[in-house]
Amino acid sequence: MTSRLLFDTEGEVMVMYRLFQLQEDAEALAVEIERDDDDIATGGEGGVLFWSAVNDHYPRVRIELWSGEPPPQQEDGDVTRDETTFTVSETGRLDLMALDRAPSDASRITLPRLGAYRLRAYVRGRAQARERGAAEFFHDVERWLLQIWPRDPAI
C-alpha cells in the first residue's frame, strides 16, 4: 500500500537552549534531556525534543502526517537526518512549541489514534546557523522537515 500525505502545516518556533519540541502534553518535556551527539530528534512518551545547532533563533518547521512511511527526501551535503519513535497516550494532539511552552504559529497536529509513531527529521542550514554565532534571534536559517507516520501503518 502506498502511503499518502494526510496533513501538513508549517510555522516558526523559538529555539531555547538549542531545543524545541513537538509535544502532546504542554506541561512536561517529551523526554529526559539525554542524547547521542549525532541525534537531532529524541522521542519518548508524549512527543519529541529537537536539537538545533545553536541557541536563541527561529527555525522554519514543516510537519507532515503520513498514512505510512513516507518516501525519503532527496539529501545533499547540507542535510542532517534522524529517526526516532514516540508515543501518545492522552489526546493525540501535538503542538510545536519552544522549551518554555511558547507556541509556534504552526497548526496543531491531530494524530489518527493513540499509540506509537515514527518521526523522520531533516534539517538544513545547521552550518549557517553556527556561523551566525552570537547573532541571536535570527529567522529561517535552519529549515526543518518532520515526517510522522504510525509505527503500525494500519490506520
N, C-alpha and C positions, 0 to 999 in steps of 0.2 A: 504494500500500500504506500502510495506517495504521500509524504507529509505536506501539509498546507499551512500557510500563514493564517492564524485566527485573529490576531490583534496586534497592533503596533502603536507605539507612542514615542515621542521624543521630547527631551527637555534638558535643562541645565540644572546642575546640582552643585552645592558648595562642598568642597573638599576641606576637611579639618584633620590635622594630624595624619595627613596622607590617606585618609579614609572617607568613604561614603558607603551607603547601604541600600539594599532593596529588602524591605522588612515587612513582615506581617503584623507584628505587634510593636507599635511605636514606643512602648515603654521599656524595651530591652534590646540589647545588641543581639544580632543573629548568632554569633559565635564568640568564643573567647578570642582574644587578640593573640593568636599564635599562628605562625605560618612558616613555610619554607621561603627562602629568599627569592625564588623564581615565581612564587604564587602572585597572581593579581586578583584572584577571587577565592574566597574561603566560605563554603556553605555550611549550614548547620540547621538546627531546629528553628524554624521561623523566618529564615531568609539567608542573605549572603552579604558579606563585607567585601568591599573592593579596595584595592591598594593602588593608589595613584603614585606617580613618580615623585611628586613634590607636595608641599603644604599650600593651603590658602589660595585656591583658584577655583574656577568654574568650568569643568569639562562639559561637553555636549554628550548626552547619552541617549541612544536609541535602544528601545526594548521591544523585542518581538516574542510573541507567544505562538508556538507551533503545535500542530496536532501530533507530530512525531519528530524524530531527529531531522533538523533542517540540513540542507546541503551546505557543505563548507564554503566559506567565503574565500575569495582569492587573497592570498597573503603575499606580501613583499617584505623587504628588509626592515620596514618601519612598523611592522605589526607584531604585537605580542599577543599570544593566545593562551587561554587556560580553560579548563573544565572543572566543574565541581557538582556535587549533589546537595540538595537541601530539601527540607520537608516543611509542609504547612499542616497545621492541625486545628487551628481555631476558626478562621474566617475564609482563608484562601485569597484574601485581598492583600496585594502588595503595593507599598508606596516606596518610591525612590526618594531618599532623604539624606541630609547631612548627618554627621555623627551626633549632633545635638538635637536631632529630630526635626530640624528646619526642613520644610517640604521643598521639593523641586517643582518646576512647572510642568512636569510630565503627568499624564493622566494615570490614575490608579489602574493597576492590573488586577483583574479578577480571574483567578485560575478556575478551570472547569470542575475541579474536585479537590478534596483534601488528599494529602499523601506526599509521595516522593517525586521530585522533579530533578532534571538535569539542567545545567546552565553552562553555556559556552560564552566566554567573554573574549572579545577582540578589542585591543586598544591601539590607536595610532597617536603619534606625537609625544611620546614619553621623553625622547631625547630633547626635543624642542622645549618641553616644559622644564626639564632640568637646566637648560641653557638660560632660562629666564631668571634662575636663581632667586634673589630676594625681591624680584618684581612681583609683589603679592597681588592677588585678586584679579588676575588676568582671565580672559574668557576664550573658550573654544580652541585651545591649543591641543589638549588631549581630546580625542573623539572615541567614544566607546560604542560598541555594539554588543548587546546582551541578548542571547537567544535562549529561550526557555521552552522545554517540552517535558511531557510526563515521562518518568523513568519507565513506567509500563505504558506503552503507547496506545492502548485500547481506551479511547475517551468515550 
